[in-house]
Amino acid sequence: MSTETTPSTSPRSASRRSGRRSRRRTRTLIAMGVVVAIVGAVAITVMVTLPDNLSIGRLSQKSNVYATANDGSPVLLASFYDQNRVEVASDAISPFVKDAATSGEDPGFYAHGGVDIWGSVTGLVSTLVTGTARGGSSITQQYVKNVLVQKCETLADQAKRTACYDAATETSASRKLTEMSLAIGLEKRYSKADILRQYLNITGFGGSIYGIESAANYYFNTTAAALTLPQAASLVAIVNNPVKFQLDKPDSETNGAANGYAANKDRRDYILDEMLAHEKISKADRDAAVAAPVEPAITEPSTGCQTAGGSAYFCDLVVQTLRDDPAFGKTAAERAANFRLGGYKVFTTLDLDLQATAEATLAENVPKTFDGWDVGGVISSVAVGTGRVLAMAQNKDYSQDPAATGANFTAVNYNTDLNRGGSNGFQPGSTYKVFTLAEWLKAGNTLGDTVNSRERSDWGEFQDSCNGPQDYGYSFAPGNDSSNDNDSYYSALESTVGSINTGYIGMAKELDLCNIRKTAEAFGIHRADGNPLEQGASSVLGTNEIAPLTMAAAYAGIANNGVTCTPVVIDKIVGPDGTEIAAPKSACTAAVAPEIAAGMTYAMQRVLTGGTATASYRATSPRVPMIGKTGTTDDNLDTWMSGASTKVATVVGVVNVSGEGEDQRETYFDNGQAATARHRMWPDMMSVANEKFGGDAFTLPPRSMTR
């Protein structure tokens, strides 16, 4: 006789179990009845209008930044996105994709009015009875849910975005019923083709990949239009469960390379079977597709300025400009939200020939790192008369990754202001003297007028109409770099050609320090850190920290008959709908009268032909009329060559980034002395500029100004 016990079969136990089953059946039947009644009511009382946020409109997608090749074709520099999506038209999507989506996700898509009634009933019953969401949504319902989620992405406030997302995705019968109602209303406004197109554009394919075009690019290195039948089915399979079926985890045990991406293949083959069952493909096509292996060709999308290579710092300035541009929104928060939504095509001012030269000459002449010295190399070129930035480069690798800690990495743009992603600027040395020259000529002096240029420490009082007279007593004793006659009187022309410090201090002593500052500001000169320009006597020799791009724009202004144009980096912006958006414009203002600019260019041409910049002049080919000025800071820490033709202005420099460094006259790079690198880089740049853009003669000053 067996000693095993058997489950209780007492009438009381059986009654309890029967009661529980009966109650579950009752709840289920009640739920189904409620659902059927509600669905029926929804079907009868369909909304005539839809909320604006359910219009088939703009989706979050990539924004692209371009340069323009010589033949006018766009050259992609970088892409930006929160969601990697490229929205495409219906005819740019393979019919295989459309048939796979409808067969696998919603076989009744073309027949129902927005809701798969029995699928939704099943899903709603599951939600009501178990509290767990279940599928059954039509493609239109799935689209509605995605639109509501995308609406959340447009909110600038993070807390509001989170609350919006939670509401759009909560597991509840009310949310499901709202979704159904909106889906029915949507189908009364839009065609099936439009809904399917937008569904395929909006839906997620795993990670940051959204929309069929980006999915085709990423997973198979092709386009949505060119997808094969098995590829299309594999991508549609991902939609069902991106984490389970996505194809970019080759090490996955359940869906990886070792097992032929088994999970995805199972779902893919199910979709192929459904396509056959619904007569979308032939049996031969189905069999061939099932036999085809799943072979992803993962193609990582480019994102962020780091993908722009040597143009990354220029790219970064473009992004900074966009985020400050009122065309993208009145507030910073609105602009950030619009930038996240993307879909813009931004065509920049970058000249690819000059940019390639800048990158090459920097690589040849200034190392990325140097023992004992935080070395920096910079180049900025600006178009004369327009302010268009043609080239921008530096001797570092762009990275915003905190893990990139090598001395060769930085996200700081040495060419720009602090508030545009740049540094605190660099002392430009004697390249700054030209603004005192401008004031000297404005005050009625000539290039031939002389001043006491003797080296001394008793310079005494300087006039300053802004802050009152400045008395330096015996505390100010600037020296000269190469003057052999400390007792001489030098003319303004001689002081410019030979870069005589004491000659310029002597000129400043006969002027007004405040007016010298104002003249510099008229050329767009400002400190990179945003603080006011210093205007003491020493500032005449270039002690203010200025961004190289600012100096390049000022020199372009000198070459432009004294009319200075603010730098711009964007030529054209095209919005997501194809409409052109006004790009930030350059503001051009007269810094000095044309005859004053002519006097400046007269002297600055002679700096090149017979002064401190002859090394740059001799190495430039072809030559056109050019102006220039050299600059060297105390202890030869920073060296500069700045100049222009009537077409292009270029500033190059070798600088110490962190404050202390090596004497460049005693330091040698692989390609030569550090102090002379400027005279190798500037000619490289201007040779290309002269060959490409040419150059005209500068306006001659009045004869009386040159005496």
Buried (B, 14 or more C-beta within 10 A) or exposed (E): EEEEEEEEEEEEEEEEEEEEEEEEEEEBEEBBEBBBEBBEEBBEEBBEEBEEEBEBEBBBBBBBBBBBEEEEEBEEBBBBBBBBBBBBEBEBBBEBBBBBBBBBBBBBBEEBBBBBBEBBBBBBBBBBBEEEBBEBBBBBBBBBBBBBBBBBBBBBEEEEBEEBBEEBEEEEBEBBBBBBBBBBBBBEBBEBEBBBBBBBBBBBBBEBBBBBBBBBBBBBEBBBBEBBBBBBBBBBBBBBEBEBBBBBBEEBEEBBBEEEBBBBBEBBBBBBBBBBEBEBBEEEBBEBBBEBEBEBEEEEBBBBBBBBBBBBBBBBBBBBBBBEBEEBBEEEEBBEBBBBBBBBBBBBBBBBBBBBBBBBBBBBBBBBEBEEBBBBBBBBBBBBBBBBBBBBBBBBBBBBEEEBEEBEBBBBBBBBBBEBBBBBBBBBBBBBBBBBBBBBBBBEBBBEBBBBBBBBEEBEEBBBEEEEEBEBEEEBEBEBBEBEEEEBBBBBBBBBBBBBBBBBBBBBBBBBBBBBBBBBBBBBBBBBBEEEBEBBBBBBBBBBBBBBBBBBBBBBBBBBBBBBBBBBBBBBBBBBEEEEBEBBEBEBEBBBBBBBBBBBBBBBBBBBBEBBBBBBBEBBEEBBBBBBBBBBBEEBBBBBBBBBBBBBBBBBBBBBBEEEBBEBBEBEBEBEBBBBBBBBBBBBBBBBBBEBBEBEEBBEBEEEBBE
